[in-house]
Amino acid sequence: MRDFSWKYFAMTGDVDAYLLYKETEGESVLTAASVEDEAAPHEEDE
């Protein structure tokens, strides 16, 4: 979805496509952080 929204924005200049691109960028960063958090041992668990 991220690649599509960027390509669509690049071809059309549609601001909504750019905003969707930025929104999915933020979600991918949050998803990566949550995966790292789940993999790392928590101090409370020790």
mmJSON file of the N, C-alpha and C atoms, coordinates in Angstrom:
{"data_MODEL":{"atom_site":{
"group_PDB":["ATOM","ATOM","ATOM","ATOM","ATOM","ATOM","ATOM","ATOM","ATOM","ATOM","ATOM","ATOM","ATOM","ATOM","ATOM","ATOM","ATOM","ATOM","ATOM","ATOM","ATOM","ATOM","ATOM","ATOM","ATOM","ATOM","ATOM","ATOM","ATOM","ATOM","ATOM","ATOM","ATOM","ATOM","ATOM","ATOM","ATOM","ATOM","ATOM","ATOM","ATOM","ATOM","ATOM","ATOM","ATOM","ATOM","ATOM","ATOM","ATOM","ATOM","ATOM","ATOM","ATOM","ATOM","ATOM","ATOM","ATOM","ATOM","ATOM","ATOM","ATOM","ATOM","ATOM","ATOM","ATOM","ATOM","ATOM","ATOM","ATOM","ATOM","ATOM","ATOM","ATOM","ATOM","ATOM","ATOM","ATOM","ATOM","ATOM","ATOM","ATOM","ATOM","ATOM","ATOM","ATOM","ATOM","ATOM","ATOM","ATOM","ATOM","ATOM","ATOM","ATOM","ATOM","ATOM","ATOM","ATOM","ATOM","ATOM","ATOM","ATOM","ATOM","ATOM","ATOM","ATOM","ATOM","ATOM","ATOM","ATOM","ATOM","ATOM","ATOM","ATOM","ATOM","ATOM","ATOM","ATOM","ATOM","ATOM","ATOM","ATOM","ATOM","ATOM","ATOM","ATOM","ATOM","ATOM","ATOM","ATOM","ATOM","ATOM","ATOM","ATOM","ATOM","ATOM","ATOM","ATOM","ATOM"],
"id":[1,2,3,4,5,6,7,8,9,10,11,12,13,14,15,16,17,18,19,20,21,22,23,24,25,26,27,28,29,30,31,32,33,34,35,36,37,38,39,40,41,42,43,44,45,46,47,48,49,50,51,52,53,54,55,56,57,58,59,60,61,62,63,64,65,66,67,68,69,70,71,72,73,74,75,76,77,78,79,80,81,82,83,84,85,86,87,88,89,90,91,92,93,94,95,96,97,98,99,100,101,102,103,104,105,106,107,108,109,110,111,112,113,114,115,116,117,118,119,120,121,122,123,124,125,126,127,128,129,130,131,132,133,134,135,136,137,138],
"type_symbol":["N","C","C","N","C","C","N","C","C","N","C","C","N","C","C","N","C","C","N","C","C","N","C","C","N","C","C","N","C","C","N","C","C","N","C","C","N","C","C","N","C","C","N","C","C","N","C","C","N","C","C","N","C","C","N","C","C","N","C","C","N","C","C","N","C","C","N","C","C","N","C","C","N","C","C","N","C","C","N","C","C","N","C","C","N","C","C","N","C","C","N","C","C","N","C","C","N","C","C","N","C","C","N","C","C","N","C","C","N","C","C","N","C","C","N","C","C","N","C","C","N","C","C","N","C","C","N","C","C","N","C","C","N","C","C","N","C","C"],
"label_atom_id":["N","CA","C","N","CA","C","N","CA","C","N","CA","C","N","CA","C","N","CA","C","N","CA","C","N","CA","C","N","CA","C","N","CA","C","N","CA","C","N","CA","C","N","CA","C","N","CA","C","N","CA","C","N","CA","C","N","CA","C","N","CA","C","N","CA","C","N","CA","C","N","CA","C","N","CA","C","N","CA","C","N","CA","C","N","CA","C","N","CA","C","N","CA","C","N","CA","C","N","CA","C","N","CA","C","N","CA","C","N","CA","C","N","CA","C","N","CA","C","N","CA","C","N","CA","C","N","CA","C","N","CA","C","N","CA","C","N","CA","C","N","CA","C","N","CA","C","N","CA","C","N","CA","C","N","CA","C","N","CA","C"],
"label_alt_id":[null,null,null,null,null,null,null,null,null,null,null,null,null,null,null,null,null,null,null,null,null,null,null,null,null,null,null,null,null,null,null,null,null,null,null,null,null,null,null,null,null,null,null,null,null,null,null,null,null,null,null,null,null,null,null,null,null,null,null,null,null,null,null,null,null,null,null,null,null,null,null,null,null,null,null,null,null,null,null,null,null,null,null,null,null,null,null,null,null,null,null,null,null,null,null,null,null,null,null,null,null,null,null,null,null,null,null,null,null,null,null,null,null,null,null,null,null,null,null,null,null,null,null,null,null,null,null,null,null,null,null,null,null,null,null,null,null,null],
"label_comp_id":["MET","MET","MET","ARG","ARG","ARG","ASP","ASP","ASP","PHE","PHE","PHE","SER","SER","SER","TRP","TRP","TRP","LYS","LYS","LYS","TYR","TYR","TYR","PHE","PHE","PHE","ALA","ALA","ALA","MET","MET","MET","THR","THR","THR","GLY","GLY","GLY","ASP","ASP","ASP","VAL","VAL","VAL","ASP","ASP","ASP","ALA","ALA","ALA","TYR","TYR","TYR","LEU","LEU","LEU","LEU","LEU","LEU","TYR","TYR","TYR","LYS","LYS","LYS","GLU","GLU","GLU","THR","THR","THR","GLU","GLU","GLU","GLY","GLY","GLY","GLU","GLU","GLU","SER","SER","SER","VAL","VAL","VAL","LEU","LEU","LEU","THR","THR","THR","ALA","ALA","ALA","ALA","ALA","ALA","SER","SER","SER","VAL","VAL","VAL","GLU","GLU","GLU","ASP","ASP","ASP","GLU","GLU","GLU","ALA","ALA","ALA","ALA","ALA","ALA","PRO","PRO","PRO","HIS","HIS","HIS","GLU","GLU","GLU","GLU","GLU","GLU","ASP","ASP","ASP","GLU","GLU","GLU"],
"label_asym_id":["A","A","A","A","A","A","A","A","A","A","A","A","A","A","A","A","A","A","A","A","A","A","A","A","A","A","A","A","A","A","A","A","A","A","A","A","A","A","A","A","A","A","A","A","A","A","A","A","A","A","A","A","A","A","A","A","A","A","A","A","A","A","A","A","A","A","A","A","A","A","A","A","A","A","A","A","A","A","A","A","A","A","A","A","A","A","A","A","A","A","A","A","A","A","A","A","A","A","A","A","A","A","A","A","A","A","A","A","A","A","A","A","A","A","A","A","A","A","A","A","A","A","A","A","A","A","A","A","A","A","A","A","A","A","A","A","A","A"],
"label_entity_id":["1","1","1","1","1","1","1","1","1","1","1","1","1","1","1","1","1","1","1","1","1","1","1","1","1","1","1","1","1","1","1","1","1","1","1","1","1","1","1","1","1","1","1","1","1","1","1","1","1","1","1","1","1","1","1","1","1","1","1","1","1","1","1","1","1","1","1","1","1","1","1","1","1","1","1","1","1","1","1","1","1","1","1","1","1","1","1","1","1","1","1","1","1","1","1","1","1","1","1","1","1","1","1","1","1","1","1","1","1","1","1","1","1","1","1","1","1","1","1","1","1","1","1","1","1","1","1","1","1","1","1","1","1","1","1","1","1","1"],
"label_seq_id":[1,1,1,2,2,2,3,3,3,4,4,4,5,5,5,6,6,6,7,7,7,8,8,8,9,9,9,10,10,10,11,11,11,12,12,12,13,13,13,14,14,14,15,15,15,16,16,16,17,17,17,18,18,18,19,19,19,20,20,20,21,21,21,22,22,22,23,23,23,24,24,24,25,25,25,26,26,26,27,27,27,28,28,28,29,29,29,30,30,30,31,31,31,32,32,32,33,33,33,34,34,34,35,35,35,36,36,36,37,37,37,38,38,38,39,39,39,40,40,40,41,41,41,42,42,42,43,43,43,44,44,44,45,45,45,46,46,46],
"pdbx_PDB_ins_code":[null,null,null,null,null,null,null,null,null,null,null,null,null,null,null,null,null,null,null,null,null,null,null,null,null,null,null,null,null,null,null,null,null,null,null,null,null,null,null,null,null,null,null,null,null,null,null,null,null,null,null,null,null,null,null,null,null,null,null,null,null,null,null,null,null,null,null,null,null,null,null,null,null,null,null,null,null,null,null,null,null,null,null,null,null,null,null,null,null,null,null,null,null,null,null,null,null,null,null,null,null,null,null,null,null,null,null,null,null,null,null,null,null,null,null,null,null,null,null,null,null,null,null,null,null,null,null,null,null,null,null,null,null,null,null,null,null,null],
"Cartn_x":[0.825,0.0,0.871,1.977,2.856,3.458,3.94,4.52,3.476,2.273,1.211,0.883,0.738,0.372,1.472,2.752,3.83,3.824,3.671,3.658,2.473,1.321,0.138,0.371,0.963,1.275,2.269,3.298,4.31,3.708,2.752,2.153,1.114,0.356,-0.773,-0.579,0.28,0.433,-0.708,-1.488,-2.634,-2.169,-2.578,-2.161,-2.659,-3.858,-4.393,-3.526,-2.992,-2.106,-0.826,-0.315,0.88,0.59,-0.549,-0.917,-1.081,-1.648,-1.76,-0.373,0.523,1.909,2.55,2.411,2.998,2.346,1.048,0.337,0.835,1.032,1.517,2.971,3.735,5.114,5.138,4.292,4.218,3.772,2.841,2.377,3.467,4.279,5.341,6.391,6.652,7.59,7.017,5.747,5.11,5.061,4.783,4.728,6.096,7.139,8.491,8.86,8.485,8.786,8.037,6.792,6.024,6.559,7.051,7.641,8.922,9.731,10.955,10.625,9.592,9.196,8.762,8.041,7.582,8.732,9.76,10.891,11.842,11.94,12.857,12.239,13.049,12.518,12.218,11.137,10.747,11.356,11.688,12.277,11.336,10.026,9.047,9.011,9.365,9.304,10.442,11.525,12.702,12.519],
"Cartn_y":[-1.192,0.0,1.259,1.186,2.35,2.703,1.7,1.952,2.508,1.944,2.412,3.871,4.231,5.616,6.58,6.173,7.054,7.201,6.098,6.149,6.972,6.801,7.566,9.058,9.385,10.789,11.349,10.569,11.035,11.297,10.471,10.649,11.756,11.923,12.838,14.104,14.047,15.184,15.294,14.22,14.207,14.255,15.279,15.468,14.329,13.835,12.727,11.481,11.227,10.081,10.267,11.49,11.765,11.572,12.053,11.891,10.418,9.634,8.195,7.564,7.984,7.501,7.798,9.014,9.389,8.64,8.41,7.678,6.236,5.593,4.217,4.157,5.211,5.269,5.266,6.044,6.092,4.781,4.103,2.818,1.767,1.799,0.806,1.007,2.255,2.534,2.039,2.289,1.826,0.31,-0.336,-1.794,-2.381,-1.84,-2.328,-2.147,-1.037,-0.794,-1.76,-2.072,-2.987,-4.403,-4.795,-6.121,-6.215,-5.158,-5.146,-5.203,-4.495,-4.505,-5.897,-6.613,-7.949,-8.934,-8.744,-9.663,-9.433,-8.212,-7.887,-8.273,-8.84,-9.161,-7.887,-7.899,-6.741,-6.84,-5.691,-5.681,-6.232,-6.015,-6.51,-8.027,-8.682,-10.125,-10.804,-10.08,-10.687,-10.916],
"Cartn_z":[0.0,0.0,0.0,0.739,0.847,-0.511,-1.245,-2.567,-3.531,-3.466,-4.354,-4.093,-2.815,-2.512,-2.944,-2.817,-3.26,-4.776,-5.495,-6.958,-7.459,-6.816,-7.197,-6.958,-5.816,-5.521,-6.538,-6.867,-7.806,-9.187,-9.592,-10.918,-10.951,-9.856,-9.886,-9.059,-8.05,-7.148,-6.15,-6.009,-5.108,-3.649,-2.926,-1.541,-0.659,-0.898,-0.1,-0.228,-1.409,-1.598,-0.782,-0.74,0.067,1.552,1.996,3.405,3.762,2.859,3.085,3.164,2.297,2.324,3.68,4.154,5.442,6.595,6.495,7.538,7.623,6.487,6.498,6.944,6.7,7.175,8.701,9.29,10.747,11.345,10.693,11.197,11.105,10.057,9.928,11.017,11.381,12.465,13.782,14.035,15.261,15.319,14.216,14.18,14.481,13.898,14.148,15.617,16.2,17.608,18.501,18.192,19.026,18.915,17.749,17.577,18.397,18.38,19.177,20.667,21.09,22.489,22.93,22.077,22.422,22.486,21.68,21.635,22.803,23.284,24.367,25.713,26.611,27.944,28.726,29.446,30.248,31.626,32.188,33.519,34.572,34.373,35.341,35.364,34.233,34.137,34.879,35.184,35.816,37.28],
"occupancy":[1.0,1.0,1.0,1.0,1.0,1.0,1.0,1.0,1.0,1.0,1.0,1.0,1.0,1.0,1.0,1.0,1.0,1.0,1.0,1.0,1.0,1.0,1.0,1.0,1.0,1.0,1.0,1.0,1.0,1.0,1.0,1.0,1.0,1.0,1.0,1.0,1.0,1.0,1.0,1.0,1.0,1.0,1.0,1.0,1.0,1.0,1.0,1.0,1.0,1.0,1.0,1.0,1.0,1.0,1.0,1.0,1.0,1.0,1.0,1.0,1.0,1.0,1.0,1.0,1.0,1.0,1.0,1.0,1.0,1.0,1.0,1.0,1.0,1.0,1.0,1.0,1.0,1.0,1.0,1.0,1.0,1.0,1.0,1.0,1.0,1.0,1.0,1.0,1.0,1.0,1.0,1.0,1.0,1.0,1.0,1.0,1.0,1.0,1.0,1.0,1.0,1.0,1.0,1.0,1.0,1.0,1.0,1.0,1.0,1.0,1.0,1.0,1.0,1.0,1.0,1.0,1.0,1.0,1.0,1.0,1.0,1.0,1.0,1.0,1.0,1.0,1.0,1.0,1.0,1.0,1.0,1.0,1.0,1.0,1.0,1.0,1.0,1.0],
"B_iso_or_equiv":[0.0,0.0,0.0,0.0,0.0,0.0,0.0,0.0,0.0,0.0,0.0,0.0,0.0,0.0,0.0,0.0,0.0,0.0,0.0,0.0,0.0,0.0,0.0,0.0,0.0,0.0,0.0,0.0,0.0,0.0,0.0,0.0,0.0,0.0,0.0,0.0,0.0,0.0,0.0,0.0,0.0,0.0,0.0,0.0,0.0,0.0,0.0,0.0,0.0,0.0,0.0,0.0,0.0,0.0,0.0,0.0,0.0,0.0,0.0,0.0,0.0,0.0,0.0,0.0,0.0,0.0,0.0,0.0,0.0,0.0,0.0,0.0,0.0,0.0,0.0,0.0,0.0,0.0,0.0,0.0,0.0,0.0,0.0,0.0,0.0,0.0,0.0,0.0,0.0,0.0,0.0,0.0,0.0,0.0,0.0,0.0,0.0,0.0,0.0,0.0,0.0,0.0,0.0,0.0,0.0,0.0,0.0,0.0,0.0,0.0,0.0,0.0,0.0,0.0,0.0,0.0,0.0,0.0,0.0,0.0,0.0,0.0,0.0,0.0,0.0,0.0,0.0,0.0,0.0,0.0,0.0,0.0,0.0,0.0,0.0,0.0,0.0,0.0],
"pdbx_formal_charge":[null,null,null,null,null,null,null,null,null,null,null,null,null,null,null,null,null,null,null,null,null,null,null,null,null,null,null,null,null,null,null,null,null,null,null,null,null,null,null,null,null,null,null,null,null,null,null,null,null,null,null,null,null,null,null,null,null,null,null,null,null,null,null,null,null,null,null,null,null,null,null,null,null,null,null,null,null,null,null,null,null,null,null,null,null,null,null,null,null,null,null,null,null,null,null,null,null,null,null,null,null,null,null,null,null,null,null,null,null,null,null,null,null,null,null,null,null,null,null,null,null,null,null,null,null,null,null,null,null,null,null,null,null,null,null,null,null,null],
"auth_seq_id":[1,1,1,2,2,2,3,3,3,4,4,4,5,5,5,6,6,6,7,7,7,8,8,8,9,9,9,10,10,10,11,11,11,12,12,12,13,13,13,14,14,14,15,15,15,16,16,16,17,17,17,18,18,18,19,19,19,20,20,20,21,21,21,22,22,22,23,23,23,24,24,24,25,25,25,26,26,26,27,27,27,28,28,28,29,29,29,30,30,30,31,31,31,32,32,32,33,33,33,34,34,34,35,35,35,36,36,36,37,37,37,38,38,38,39,39,39,40,40,40,41,41,41,42,42,42,43,43,43,44,44,44,45,45,45,46,46,46],
"auth_comp_id":["MET","MET","MET","ARG","ARG","ARG","ASP","ASP","ASP","PHE","PHE","PHE","SER","SER","SER","TRP","TRP","TRP","LYS","LYS","LYS","TYR","TYR","TYR","PHE","PHE","PHE","ALA","ALA","ALA","MET","MET","MET","THR","THR","THR","GLY","GLY","GLY","ASP","ASP","ASP","VAL","VAL","VAL","ASP","ASP","ASP","ALA","ALA","ALA","TYR","TYR","TYR","LEU","LEU","LEU","LEU","LEU","LEU","TYR","TYR","TYR","LYS","LYS","LYS","GLU","GLU","GLU","THR","THR","THR","GLU","GLU","GLU","GLY","GLY","GLY","GLU","GLU","GLU","SER","SER","SER","VAL","VAL","VAL","LEU","LEU","LEU","THR","THR","THR","ALA","ALA","ALA","ALA","ALA","ALA","SER","SER","SER","VAL","VAL","VAL","GLU","GLU","GLU","ASP","ASP","ASP","GLU","GLU","GLU","ALA","ALA","ALA","ALA","ALA","ALA","PRO","PRO","PRO","HIS","HIS","HIS","GLU","GLU","GLU","GLU","GLU","GLU","ASP","ASP","ASP","GLU","GLU","GLU"],
"auth_asym_id":["A","A","A","A","A","A","A","A","A","A","A","A","A","A","A","A","A","A","A","A","A","A","A","A","A","A","A","A","A","A","A","A","A","A","A","A","A","A","A","A","A","A","A","A","A","A","A","A","A","A","A","A","A","A","A","A","A","A","A","A","A","A","A","A","A","A","A","A","A","A","A","A","A","A","A","A","A","A","A","A","A","A","A","A","A","A","A","A","A","A","A","A","A","A","A","A","A","A","A","A","A","A","A","A","A","A","A","A","A","A","A","A","A","A","A","A","A","A","A","A","A","A","A","A","A","A","A","A","A","A","A","A","A","A","A","A","A","A"],
"auth_atom_id":["N","CA","C","N","CA","C","N","CA","C","N","CA","C","N","CA","C","N","CA","C","N","CA","C","N","CA","C","N","CA","C","N","CA","C","N","CA","C","N","CA","C","N","CA","C","N","CA","C","N","CA","C","N","CA","C","N","CA","C","N","CA","C","N","CA","C","N","CA","C","N","CA","C","N","CA","C","N","CA","C","N","CA","C","N","CA","C","N","CA","C","N","CA","C","N","CA","C","N","CA","C","N","CA","C","N","CA","C","N","CA","C","N","CA","C","N","CA","C","N","CA","C","N","CA","C","N","CA","C","N","CA","C","N","CA","C","N","CA","C","N","CA","C","N","CA","C","N","CA","C","N","CA","C","N","CA","C","N","CA","C"],
"pdbx_PDB_model_num":[1,1,1,1,1,1,1,1,1,1,1,1,1,1,1,1,1,1,1,1,1,1,1,1,1,1,1,1,1,1,1,1,1,1,1,1,1,1,1,1,1,1,1,1,1,1,1,1,1,1,1,1,1,1,1,1,1,1,1,1,1,1,1,1,1,1,1,1,1,1,1,1,1,1,1,1,1,1,1,1,1,1,1,1,1,1,1,1,1,1,1,1,1,1,1,1,1,1,1,1,1,1,1,1,1,1,1,1,1,1,1,1,1,1,1,1,1,1,1,1,1,1,1,1,1,1,1,1,1,1,1,1,1,1,1,1,1,1]
}}}
